[in-house]
Amino acid sequence: MVSDKCEDEDEAEAKVEPHPSISLPEMVLASSLTSLPHAVQSNTEQMRKTARDSSHCDDVDKGWAWVVMAAGSLSIFLTNGMSYSVGVMYLPMLETFKEGEATTSMVGSVFMGLSMLTGVFASILCDKFDCRKTCILGGFLFAAGMTCSTFGTSCTYLVITFGIIAGTGMTFAYTSVHICVSHYFNRRRPFALSALHTGGSIGQIVFGPLTHVFIDIYTWRGACLLLGAISLHLVVAGALLRPHRNEYLHKERKRASILDFGLFKNIPFDLFLATVLFMCVAFGMVYLHFPAYSVYNGTSEHMAAMLLSVIGITSMCLKLLVGGAMSHDSVDIWTVFTICNTITGLLTVFSPAFMKGFSGQLAFAVLFGMYTAPFVICTNSLAALYAETSQLGFAMGLLAFASGIGLFVGPVIAGVVYGRTASYAPAVQLAGSCLLANTVLMFLAAIFSQLRASKKDLQSPESNMDAEDEQT
């Protein structure tokens, strides 16, 4: 409606930032960077007039933008929270179907890994239709998948309903919300994205214990039904994502292809891509099997679920601090990432020393949440460091895909290791070894990056002119 539009249309038409914010909250957005409204300017006055005459909202950094931010925070609260509750359901599903650790792990690995792998399809839907319709569709798919999981007869059944259907719905809601918020915010976009990220951390805190309570009272089948009902709130949140005029203008633009396969010739980026892959393999192992590892060492299932909340609380508190620190030029992002990666790797390798009692498990959860908090923020920043600006969209899409592969493979590997050793310790220590391998890869990436920069300096016109001056 025309009456819904903002009074100040000039601000909505103001030119937005030329490049995407580097500290995006989750890597699933990487594959959707080309859907953000950066440098979205209409090529003709006719396009502007059409956008003004449509029912799209004009608010930027004010008005309905705050409603969108609140709806987005609710959506990420639900999607992140439910994704972290998968580890709580692992043991009940294992006891019900008795199909082995590796097969049961497939349910959670598909659910978590799909969020990265299908992010690009979610962005395509947002371009084809709009963010509102995509989020609403995601809410219905999420609810349908969780509800159908109630009637699961095997792990294969759950891989389809819980992993693929519900996982795809989660991805659609998750990605569309982030894209819509980026349309509605320009100057205050970092704050809005931080608010979404905080909502996701709160979801981590809430849904672990909540899911365990549901399982205690209604079994895991009833828990799936209740989580499916709760996920319908994504439909309500999606309804609040009014299409923005920037979104309309963006869909009218012809975008150049971002598939620059010459990026694979960039050795520093290739090494960093491998780093992200190993990092997500490790995370997939730890997040899905940490509650079971704690129960294996004598902790009650209720207290084991609380440990996931501890990781979420610690991570939430540190993310805002790390995000503020990363904005200062004096803070070296590579150093922060590499040090935190190394400490997390050592902590995970020596995790058996923490697992003998609940106090040690609690200490592990606090330290793990603390030192993994910078990973997401630093990862996006390092992507911009190792890739050219023109290749950034494709580069971050590759990083998102590698993350999905890691989250998919990690839990399965851990399940296979447990099946052969009858202990969770080797699987978790393998996760730590992956992180320590990343330390080596990061040093190699830094070395090759310096060599590459030196080669570019030698080939630059300025250096050639200096060489000619010296000869004369």
Secondary structure as UniProt FT lines:
FT   HELIX           2..4
FT   HELIX           9..13
FT   HELIX           27..35
FT   TURN            38..39
FT   HELIX           45..53
FT   HELIX           64..84
FT   HELIX           86..97
FT   HELIX           101..117
FT   HELIX           119..128
FT   HELIX           131..149
FT   TURN            150..151
FT   HELIX           155..158
FT   HELIX           159..165
FT   HELIX           166..184
FT   TURN            187..188
FT   HELIX           189..231
FT   HELIX           233..239
FT   HELIX           245..252
FT   HELIX           261..265
FT   HELIX           267..296
FT   TURN            297..298
FT   HELIX           301..326
FT   TURN            329..330
FT   HELIX           333..349
FT   HELIX           351..353
FT   TURN            354..356
FT   HELIX           358..372
FT   HELIX           374..386
FT   HELIX           389..391
FT   HELIX           392..421
FT   HELIX           425..459
FT   HELIX           461..471
//
